[in-house]
């Protein structure tokens, strides 16, 4: 079992499903990326550059998207919580699969790190 699989398996089944969804979308979108655990969370990277980090917490899933993407998304999707560099999806609400796909596609085209 990989470090990513170990990370995911520590959570309840519904959260595992959400994390595995992000992981699957990442594999589809970041065809040349590698996976690693970085700063304690799953990360897609190319060389030394992180493309996307994601993690689960008690009440939400977080995706680290960087300053530029936060600025782009917070007006278009105001229903989600943001920090300076993350978007958070509440575990008590439907998981926005299409938005995660959009975020991954944006991460490929934006040099935000």
LUMVEXTOR-240458 format. One record per residue: residue in one letter; residue number from 1; x, y, z of N, C-alpha, C in turn. Coordinates in pm, whole numbers, plus 50000, padded with zeros to 5 digits. Layout:
# LUMVEXTOR-240458
pt resn=A; resi=NUM; n.X=X; n.Y=Y; n.Z=Z; ca.X=X; ca.Y=Y; ca.Z=Z; c.X=X; c.Y=Y; c.Z=Z
...
This chain:
# LUMVEXTOR-240458
pt resn=X; resi=1; n.X=50085; n.Y=49882; n.Z=50000; ca.X=50000; ca.Y=50000; ca.Z=50000; c.X=50090; c.Y=50124; c.Z=50000
pt resn=X; resi=2; n.X=50055; n.Y=50220; n.Z=49915; ca.X=50134; ca.Y=50343; ca.Z=49907; c.X=50104; c.Y=50435; c.Z=50025
pt resn=X; resi=3; n.X=50187; n.Y=50536; n.Z=50043; ca.X=50164; ca.Y=50636; ca.Z=50149; c.X=50031; c.Y=50707; c.Z=50127
pt resn=X; resi=4; n.X=49994; n.Y=50730; n.Z=50001; ca.X=49868; ca.Y=50797; ca.Z=49970; c.X=49751; c.Y=50708; c.Z=50011
pt resn=X; resi=5; n.X=49759; n.Y=50581; n.Z=49978; ca.X=49653; ca.Y=50487; ca.Z=50017; c.X=49640; c.Y=50477; c.Z=50168
pt resn=X; resi=6; n.X=49752; n.Y=50475; n.Z=50238; ca.X=49751; ca.Y=50472; ca.Z=50385; c.X=49684; c.Y=50598; c.Z=50439
pt resn=X; resi=7; n.X=49717; n.Y=50712; n.Z=50382; ca.X=49655; ca.Y=50839; ca.Z=50423; c.X=49503; c.Y=50831; c.Z=50405
pt resn=X; resi=8; n.X=49459; n.Y=50788; n.Z=50290; ca.X=49316; ca.Y=50785; ca.Z=50259; c.X=49241; c.Y=50686; c.Z=50348
pt resn=X; resi=9; n.X=49299; n.Y=50571; n.Z=50374; ca.X=49231; ca.Y=50466; ca.Z=50451; c.X=49205; c.Y=50503; c.Z=50597
pt resn=X; resi=10; n.X=49268; n.Y=50606; n.Z=50647; ca.X=49247; ca.Y=50645; ca.Z=50786; c.X=49113; c.Y=50714; c.Z=50809
pt resn=X; resi=11; n.X=49043; n.Y=50750; n.Z=50701; ca.X=48919; ca.Y=50826; ca.Z=50710; c.X=48797; c.Y=50737; c.Z=50689
pt resn=X; resi=12; n.X=48679; n.Y=50784; n.Z=50733; ca.X=48555; ca.Y=50710; ca.Z=50708; c.X=48532; c.Y=50691; c.Z=50557
pt resn=X; resi=13; n.X=48452; n.Y=50593; n.Z=50522; ca.X=48429; ca.Y=50555; ca.Z=50382; c.X=48387; c.Y=50672; c.Z=50294
pt resn=X; resi=14; n.X=48297; n.Y=50758; n.Z=50339; ca.X=48251; ca.Y=50870; ca.Z=50256; c.X=48366; c.Y=50966; c.Z=50226
pt resn=X; resi=15; n.X=48451; n.Y=50988; n.Z=50325; ca.X=48566; ca.Y=51077; ca.Z=50305; c.X=48668; c.Y=51010; c.Z=50214
pt resn=X; resi=16; n.X=48686; n.Y=50879; n.Z=50230; ca.X=48774; ca.Y=50805; ca.Z=50140; c.X=48727; c.Y=50819; c.Z=49996
pt resn=X; resi=17; n.X=48596; n.Y=50809; n.Z=49975; ca.X=48540; ca.Y=50824; ca.Z=49841; c.X=48575; c.Y=50961; c.Z=49783
pt resn=X; resi=18; n.X=48561; n.Y=51066; n.Z=49862; ca.X=48591; ca.Y=51201; ca.Z=49816; c.X=48741; c.Y=51216; c.Z=49782
pt resn=X; resi=19; n.X=48826; n.Y=51166; n.Z=49869; ca.X=48970; ca.Y=51174; ca.Z=49844; c.X=49009; c.Y=51093; c.Z=49721
pt resn=X; resi=20; n.X=48951; n.Y=50974; n.Z=49708; ca.X=48980; ca.Y=50891; ca.Z=49590; c.X=48928; c.Y=50954; c.Z=49462
pt resn=X; resi=21; n.X=48820; n.Y=51030; n.Z=49472; ca.X=48768; ca.Y=51103; ca.Z=49356; c.X=48869; c.Y=51208; c.Z=49312
pt resn=X; resi=22; n.X=48921; n.Y=51285; n.Z=49407; ca.X=49024; ca.Y=51385; ca.Z=49373; c.X=49145; c.Y=51315; c.Z=49313
pt resn=X; resi=23; n.X=49184; n.Y=51205; n.Z=49373; ca.X=49301; ca.Y=51130; ca.Z=49324; c.X=49279; c.Y=51082; c.Z=49181
pt resn=X; resi=24; n.X=49163; n.Y=51027; n.Z=49153; ca.X=49133; ca.Y=50978; ca.Z=49017; c.X=49134; c.Y=51091; c.Z=48916
pt resn=X; resi=25; n.X=49072; n.Y=51203; n.Z=48951; ca.X=49071; ca.Y=51319; ca.Z=48862; c.X=49215; c.Y=51368; c.Z=48840
pt resn=X; resi=26; n.X=49294; n.Y=51368; n.Z=48946; ca.X=49435; ca.Y=51408; ca.Z=48934; c.X=49512; c.Y=51318; c.Z=48839
pt resn=X; resi=27; n.X=49492; n.Y=51187; n.Z=48849; ca.X=49560; ca.Y=51094; ca.Z=48757; c.X=49520; c.Y=51120; c.Z=48613
pt resn=X; resi=28; n.X=49392; n.Y=51149; n.Z=48591; ca.X=49344; ca.Y=51176; ca.Z=48455; c.X=49401; c.Y=51308; c.Z=48402
pt resn=X; resi=29; n.X=49411; n.Y=51408; n.Z=48487; ca.X=49449; ca.Y=51542; ca.Z=48444; c.X=49600; c.Y=51561; c.Z=48440
pt resn=X; resi=30; n.X=49670; n.Y=51509; n.Z=48538; ca.X=49815; ca.Y=51530; ca.Z=48551; c.X=49889; c.Y=51405; c.Z=48505
pt resn=X; resi=31; n.X=49884; n.Y=51376; n.Z=48378; ca.X=49934; ca.Y=51250; ca.Z=48325; c.X=50083; c.Y=51227; c.Z=48352
pt resn=X; resi=32; n.X=50161; n.Y=51332; n.Z=48365; ca.X=50305; ca.Y=51315; ca.Z=48386; c.X=50347; c.Y=51340; c.Z=48531
pt resn=X; resi=33; n.X=50252; n.Y=51359; n.Z=48618; ca.X=50284; ca.Y=51389; ca.Z=48758; c.X=50311; c.Y=51262; c.Z=48838
pt resn=X; resi=34; n.X=50381; n.Y=51282; n.Z=48948; ca.X=50400; ca.Y=51174; ca.Z=49045; c.X=50323; c.Y=51212; c.Z=49171
pt resn=X; resi=35; n.X=50299; n.Y=51112; n.Z=49253; ca.X=50229; ca.Y=51134; ca.Z=49381; c.X=50328; c.Y=51122; c.Z=49494
pt resn=X; resi=36; n.X=50301; n.Y=51200; n.Z=49596; ca.X=50380; ca.Y=51189; ca.Z=49719; c.X=50298; c.Y=51249; c.Z=49833
pt resn=X; resi=37; n.X=50338; n.Y=51219; n.Z=49954; ca.X=50281; ca.Y=51287; ca.Z=50069; c.X=50377; c.Y=51401; c.Z=50101
pt resn=X; resi=38; n.X=50324; n.Y=51522; n.Z=50100; ca.X=50405; ca.Y=51641; ca.Z=50124; c.X=50333; c.Y=51728; c.Z=50225
pt resn=X; resi=39; n.X=50401; n.Y=51767; n.Z=50328; ca.X=50340; ca.Y=51840; ca.Z=50440; c.X=50222; c.Y=51762; c.Z=50497
pt resn=X; resi=40; n.X=50233; n.Y=51630; n.Z=50494; ca.X=50132; ca.Y=51544; ca.Z=50556; c.X=50008; c.Y=51517; c.Z=50474
pt resn=X; resi=41; n.X=50003; n.Y=51568; n.Z=50349; ca.X=49884; ca.Y=51547; ca.Z=50266; c.X=49923; c.Y=51496; c.Z=50127
pt resn=X; resi=42; n.X=49830; n.Y=51428; n.Z=50059; ca.X=49859; ca.Y=51382; ca.Z=49923; c.X=49887; c.Y=51499; c.Z=49829
pt resn=X; resi=43; n.X=49984; n.Y=51478; n.Z=49740; ca.X=50029; ca.Y=51584; ca.Z=49650; c.X=50062; c.Y=51524; c.Z=49514
pt resn=X; resi=44; n.X=50018; n.Y=51593; n.Z=49410; ca.X=50063; ca.Y=51564; ca.Z=49275; c.X=50173; c.Y=51663; c.Z=49244
pt resn=X; resi=45; n.X=50284; n.Y=51613; n.Z=49187; ca.X=50398; ca.Y=51700; ca.Z=49159; c.X=50466; c.Y=51659; c.Z=49029
pt resn=X; resi=46; n.X=50533; n.Y=51755; n.Z=48968; ca.X=50624; ca.Y=51728; ca.Z=48857; c.X=50758; c.Y=51785; c.Z=48899
pt resn=X; resi=47; n.X=50856; n.Y=51697; n.Z=48910; ca.X=50985; ca.Y=51740; ca.Z=48960; c.X=50970; c.Y=51797; c.Z=49100
pt resn=X; resi=48; n.X=51019; n.Y=51917; n.Z=49121; ca.X=51010; ca.Y=51983; ca.Z=49251; c.X=50885; c.Y=52067; c.Z=49267
pt resn=X; resi=49; n.X=50805; n.Y=52076; n.Z=49164; ca.X=50689; ca.Y=52165; ca.Z=49165; c.X=50560; c.Y=52090; c.Z=49202
pt resn=X; resi=50; n.X=50496; n.Y=52137; n.Z=49308; ca.X=50365; ca.Y=52083; ca.Z=49344; c.X=50261; c.Y=52135; c.Z=49246
pt resn=X; resi=51; n.X=50176; n.Y=52046; n.Z=49200; ca.X=50066; ca.Y=52087; ca.Z=49113; c.X=49939; c.Y=52102; c.Z=49195
pt resn=X; resi=52; n.X=49916; n.Y=52003; n.Z=49283; ca.X=49792; ca.Y=52005; ca.Z=49362; c.X=49813; c.Y=51927; c.Z=49490
pt resn=X; resi=53; n.X=49776; n.Y=51986; n.Z=49602; ca.X=49777; ca.Y=51920; ca.Z=49732; c.X=49632; c.Y=51912; c.Z=49779
pt resn=X; resi=54; n.X=49597; n.Y=51804; n.Z=49847; ca.X=49461; ca.Y=51791; ca.Z=49898; c.X=49462; c.Y=51710; c.Z=50027
pt resn=X; resi=55; n.X=49366; n.Y=51737; n.Z=50113; ca.X=49362; ca.Y=51667; ca.Z=50240; c.X=49224; c.Y=51669; c.Z=50301
pt resn=X; resi=56; n.X=49204; n.Y=51579; n.Z=50395; ca.X=49076; ca.Y=51569; ca.Z=50466; c.X=49093; c.Y=51612; c.Z=50610
pt resn=X; resi=57; n.X=48990; n.Y=51676; n.Z=50659; ca.X=48986; ca.Y=51722; ca.Z=50797; c.X=48850; c.Y=51686; c.Z=50855
pt resn=X; resi=58; n.X=48832; n.Y=51710; n.Z=50981; ca.X=48710; ca.Y=51669; ca.Z=51051; c.X=48583; c.Y=51711; c.Z=50977
pt resn=X; resi=59; n.X=48578; n.Y=51836; n.Z=50932; ca.X=48455; ca.Y=51890; ca.Z=50874; c.X=48461; c.Y=51920; c.Z=50725
pt resn=X; resi=60; n.X=48580; n.Y=51903; n.Z=50664; ca.X=48590; ca.Y=51945; ca.Z=50524; c.X=48706; c.Y=51877; c.Z=50452
pt resn=X; resi=61; n.X=48703; n.Y=51890; n.Z=50320; ca.X=48813; ca.Y=51852; ca.Z=50232; c.X=48877; c.Y=51984; c.Z=50187
pt resn=X; resi=62; n.X=49008; n.Y=51991; n.Z=50189; ca.X=49079; ca.Y=52110; ca.Z=50144; c.X=49162; c.Y=52076; c.Z=50022
pt resn=X; resi=63; n.X=49160; n.Y=52168; n.Z=49925; ca.X=49251; ca.Y=52160; ca.Z=49811; c.X=49331; c.Y=52290; c.Z=49810
pt resn=X; resi=64; n.X=49464; n.Y=52276; n.Z=49810; ca.X=49552; ca.Y=52392; ca.Z=49803; c.X=49558; c.Y=52435; c.Z=49657
pt resn=X; resi=65; n.X=49513; n.Y=52555; n.Z=49629; ca.X=49503; ca.Y=52600; ca.Z=49490; c.X=49585; c.Y=52726; c.Z=49462
pt resn=X; resi=66; n.X=49640; n.Y=52788; n.Z=49561; ca.X=49722; ca.Y=52907; ca.Z=49541; c.X=49642; c.Y=53035; c.Z=49533
pt resn=X; resi=67; n.X=49713; n.Y=53146; n.Z=49550; ca.X=49651; ca.Y=53279; ca.Z=49554; c.X=49571; c.Y=53311; c.Z=49429
pt resn=X; resi=68; n.X=49632; n.Y=53287; n.Z=49313; ca.X=49567; ca.Y=53323; ca.Z=49187; c.X=49435; c.Y=53249; c.Z=49167
pt resn=X; resi=69; n.X=49436; n.Y=53120; n.Z=49194; ca.X=49313; ca.Y=53043; ca.Z=49173; c.X=49207; c.Y=53079; c.Z=49276
pt resn=X; resi=70; n.X=49246; n.Y=53109; n.Z=49398; ca.X=49148; ca.Y=53155; ca.Z=49497; c.X=49080; c.Y=53281; c.Z=49445
pt resn=X; resi=71; n.X=49158; n.Y=53375; n.Z=49395; ca.X=49101; ca.Y=53498; ca.Z=49341; c.X=49006; c.Y=53469; c.Z=49225
pt resn=X; resi=72; n.X=49041; n.Y=53374; n.Z=49140; ca.X=48956; ca.Y=53340; ca.Z=49026; c.X=48826; c.Y=53270; c.Z=49068
pt resn=X; resi=73; n.X=48835; n.Y=53185; n.Z=49170; ca.X=48721; ca.Y=53100; ca.Z=49205; c.X=48625; c.Y=53160; c.Z=49308
pt resn=X; resi=74; n.X=48675; n.Y=53242; n.Z=49399; ca.X=48589; ca.Y=53284; ca.Z=49510; c.X=48468; c.Y=53366; c.Z=49466
pt resn=X; resi=75; n.X=48479; n.Y=53440; n.Z=49356; ca.X=48362; ca.Y=53512; ca.Z=49306; c.X=48268; c.Y=53422; c.Z=49228
pt resn=X; resi=76; n.X=48324; n.Y=53325; n.Z=49157; ca.X=48242; ca.Y=53233; ca.Z=49078; c.X=48172; c.Y=53129; c.Z=49165
pt resn=X; resi=77; n.X=48235; n.Y=53092; n.Z=49276; ca.X=48181; ca.Y=52988; ca.Z=49364; c.X=48183; c.Y=53038; c.Z=49510
pt resn=X; resi=78; n.X=48103; n.Y=53137; n.Z=49542; ca.X=48107; ca.Y=53197; ca.Z=49676; c.X=48053; c.Y=53106; c.Z=49787
pt resn=X; resi=79; n.X=47990; n.Y=52997; n.Z=49751; ca.X=47931; ca.Y=52908; ca.Z=49852; c.X=48036; c.Y=52826; c.Z=49927
pt resn=X; resi=80; n.X=48162; n.Y=52826; n.Z=49880; ca.X=48266; ca.Y=52750; ca.Z=49947; c.X=48351; c.Y=52841; c.Z=50034
pt resn=X; resi=81; n.X=48416; n.Y=52782; n.Z=50131; ca.X=48504; ca.Y=52858; ca.Z=50219; c.X=48644; c.Y=52860; c.Z=50157
pt resn=X; resi=82; n.X=48709; n.Y=52975; n.Z=50169; ca.X=48843; ca.Y=52993; ca.Z=50115; c.X=48936; c.Y=53045; c.Z=50224
pt resn=X; resi=83; n.X=49063; n.Y=53009; n.Z=50210; ca.X=49169; ca.Y=53077; ca.Z=50285; c.X=49250; c.Y=53151; c.Z=50178
pt resn=X; resi=84; n.X=49365; n.Y=53200; n.Z=50214; ca.X=49447; ca.Y=53271; ca.Z=50115; c.X=49487; c.Y=53180; c.Z=49998
pt resn=X; resi=85; n.X=49505; n.Y=53049; n.Z=50026; ca.X=49555; ca.Y=52958; ca.Z=49922; c.X=49476; c.Y=52829; c.Z=49907
pt resn=X; resi=86; n.X=49361; n.Y=52818; n.Z=49974; ca.X=49285; ca.Y=52693; ca.Z=49967; c.X=49137; c.Y=52718; c.Z=49938
pt resn=X; resi=87; n.X=49073; n.Y=52611; n.Z=49892; ca.X=48928; ca.Y=52604; ca.Z=49885; c.X=48887; c.Y=52485; c.Z=49971
pt resn=X; resi=88; n.X=48777; n.Y=52500; n.Z=50043; ca.X=48732; ca.Y=52395; ca.Z=50134; c.X=48590; c.Y=52352; c.Z=50099
pt resn=X; resi=89; n.X=48569; n.Y=52221; n.Z=50097; ca.X=48439; ca.Y=52164; ca.Z=50068; c.X=48388; c.Y=52093; c.Z=50193
pt resn=X; resi=90; n.X=48276; n.Y=52137; n.Z=50245; ca.X=48219; ca.Y=52080; ca.Z=50367; c.X=48186; c.Y=51933; c.Z=50346
pt resn=X; resi=91; n.X=48217; n.Y=51851; n.Z=50446; ca.X=48184; ca.Y=51709; ca.Z=50440; c.X=48035; c.Y=51684; c.Z=50454
pt resn=X; resi=92; n.X=47959; n.Y=51783; n.Z=50496; ca.X=47815; ca.Y=51765; ca.Z=50514; c.X=47735; c.Y=51805; c.Z=50389
pt resn=X; resi=93; n.X=47804; n.Y=51848; n.Z=50284; ca.X=47737; ca.Y=51887; ca.Z=50160; c.X=47781; c.Y=51797; c.Z=50045
pt resn=X; resi=94; n.X=47707; n.Y=51801; n.Z=49935; ca.X=47744; ca.Y=51724; ca.Z=49817; c.X=47884; c.Y=51764; c.Z=49771
pt resn=X; resi=95; n.X=47958; n.Y=51665; n.Z=49725; ca.X=48095; ca.Y=51690; ca.Z=49680; c.X=48093; c.Y=51739; c.Z=49536
pt resn=X; resi=96; n.X=48154; n.Y=51854; n.Z=49506; ca.X=48147; ca.Y=51916; ca.Z=49373; c.X=48249; c.Y=51857; c.Z=49274
pt resn=X; resi=97; n.X=48220; n.Y=51740; n.Z=49222; ca.X=48313; ca.Y=51669; ca.Z=49134; c.X=48351; c.Y=51754; c.Z=49012
pt resn=X; resi=98; n.X=48253; n.Y=51817; n.Z=48950; ca.X=48282; ca.Y=51898; ca.Z=48830; c.X=48374; c.Y=52016; c.Z=48863
pt resn=X; resi=99; n.X=48357; n.Y=52076; n.Z=48978; ca.X=48445; ca.Y=52185; ca.Z=49019; c.X=48586; c.Y=52134; c.Z=49044
pt resn=X; resi=100; n.X=48598; n.Y=52016; n.Z=49103; ca.X=48731; ca.Y=51958; ca.Z=49125; c.X=48799; c.Y=51934; c.Z=48990
pt resn=X; resi=101; n.X=48725; n.Y=51887; n.Z=48891; ca.X=48781; ca.Y=51869; ca.Z=48757; c.X=48828; c.Y=52004; c.Z=48702
pt resn=X; resi=102; n.X=48747; n.Y=52107; n.Z=48718; ca.X=48783; ca.Y=52241; ca.Z=48671; c.X=48909; c.Y=52291; c.Z=48740
pt resn=X; resi=103; n.X=48918; n.Y=52270; n.Z=48871; ca.X=49036; ca.Y=52312; ca.Z=48946; c.X=49161; c.Y=52241; c.Z=48895
pt resn=X; resi=104; n.X=49151; n.Y=52112; n.Z=48871; ca.X=49266; ca.Y=52036; ca.Z=48821; c.X=49307; c.Y=52084; c.Z=48683
pt resn=X; resi=105; n.X=49210; n.Y=52111; n.Z=48596; ca.X=49243; ca.Y=52163; ca.Z=48463; c.X=49309; c.Y=52300; c.Z=48471
pt resn=X; resi=106; n.X=49261; n.Y=52384; n.Z=48563; ca.X=49322; ca.Y=52515; ca.Z=48582; c.X=49464; c.Y=52502; c.Z=48635
pt resn=X; resi=107; n.X=49485; n.Y=52406; n.Z=48725; ca.X=49618; ca.Y=52388; ca.Z=48784; c.X=49722; c.Y=52350; c.Z=48680
pt resn=X; resi=108; n.X=49679; n.Y=52280; n.Z=48576; ca.X=49771; ca.Y=52243; ca.Z=48469; c.X=49815; c.Y=52368; c.Z=48391
pt resn=X; resi=109; n.X=49724; n.Y=52461; n.Z=48373; ca.X=49754; ca.Y=52576; ca.Z=48286; c.X=49805; c.Y=52700; c.Z=48359
pt resn=X; resi=110; n.X=49793; n.Y=52704; n.Z=48491; ca.X=49835; ca.Y=52822; ca.Z=48568; c.X=49960; c.Y=52789; c.Z=48648
pt resn=X; resi=111; n.X=50061; n.Y=52870; n.Z=48634; ca.X=50183; ca.Y=52856; ca.Z=48713; c.X=50163; c.Y=52934; c.Z=48842
pt resn=X; resi=112; n.X=50106; n.Y=52871; n.Z=48944; ca.X=50069; ca.Y=52940; ca.Z=49066; c.X=50159; c.Y=52911; c.Z=49184
pt resn=X; resi=113; n.X=50261; n.Y=52833; n.Z=49167; ca.X=50352; ca.Y=52802; ca.Z=49279; c.X=50485; c.Y=52868; c.Z=49260
